[in-house]
Amino acid sequence: MIDMMAAIARKDYQQRRLRQAQGIEKAKASGVYKGRPVDAELRNRVRELLAAGLGIRAVARHAACSTTTVMKVRDELAQQQYEGEIQPK
């Protein structure tokens, strides 16, 4: 009996996840679902601190953001340098 109820609950969960994913995909296609806007000021501050030679954790402390944000900005800079958009010094 409990196994049957668990199976029904699992199937319901999977159906809800599928419908949610379809709704998000549809909203993105229509331009409604865009996510959180980028904080340009924070990203510029992180770039400055990285350029000054600080480490990831030090930059995160000084910029009051997560290390994940710092690593994303660092990776974006590396990608831009690789693509030639920013000339390495």
C-alpha positions in Angstrom: 0.0 0.0 0.0 2.8 2.4 1.0 4.8 1.5 -2.2 1.8 2.3 -4.3 1.3 5.7 -2.7 5.0 6.4 -3.1 4.8 5.5 -6.8 1.8 7.8 -7.3 3.5 10.6 -5.5 6.7 10.2 -7.5 4.7 10.2 -10.8 2.9 13.3 -9.7 6.2 15.0 -8.8 7.7 14.1 -12.2 4.6 15.5 -14.0 4.7 18.8 -12.1 8.5 19.1 -12.9 7.8 18.5 -16.6 5.0 21.0 -16.8 7.1 23.6 -14.9 10.0 23.1 -17.4 7.6 23.4 -20.3 6.1 26.6 -18.9 9.6 28.1 -18.3 10.7 27.2 -21.8 7.5 28.8 -23.3 8.1 31.9 -21.2 11.7 32.2 -22.3 10.7 31.8 -25.9 8.2 34.7 -25.6 10.8 36.8 -23.8 8.9 37.0 -20.5 11.2 34.8 -18.4 14.6 36.4 -18.2 16.0 35.8 -14.8 17.7 38.2 -12.4 19.3 41.2 -14.1 23.1 41.4 -14.0 24.5 43.8 -11.3 27.0 45.7 -13.6 28.4 47.8 -10.7 29.3 44.7 -8.7 30.8 42.9 -11.7 33.0 46.0 -12.5 34.2 46.1 -8.9 35.0 42.4 -9.0 36.9 42.9 -12.3 38.9 45.8 -10.7 39.8 43.6 -7.7 40.8 40.7 -9.8 43.0 42.9 -12.0 44.7 44.2 -8.8 45.8 40.6 -8.2 43.6 39.7 -5.3 42.5 36.0 -4.8 39.0 34.8 -5.2 38.1 34.8 -1.5 39.7 38.2 -0.9 37.7 39.6 -3.9 34.5 38.1 -2.5 35.1 39.6 0.9 35.9 43.1 -0.5 33.0 43.1 -3.0 30.5 41.5 -0.5 29.5 38.8 -2.9 29.9 35.0 -3.2 33.0 33.2 -4.5 30.8 31.8 -7.2 30.1 35.2 -8.5 33.8 36.1 -8.5 34.6 32.8 -10.4 31.9 33.6 -13.0 33.3 37.0 -13.6 36.9 35.6 -13.8 35.7 33.0 -16.3 34.0 35.6 -18.4 37.2 37.7 -18.5 39.2 34.6 -19.5 36.7 33.8 -22.2 36.8 37.4 -23.5 40.6 37.3 -23.6 40.6 34.0 -25.4 38.2 35.3 -28.0 40.3 38.4 -28.5 37.7 40.9 -27.2 40.1 42.1 -24.5 43.8 42.3 -25.2 45.9 40.6 -22.5 48.5 42.9 -20.9 
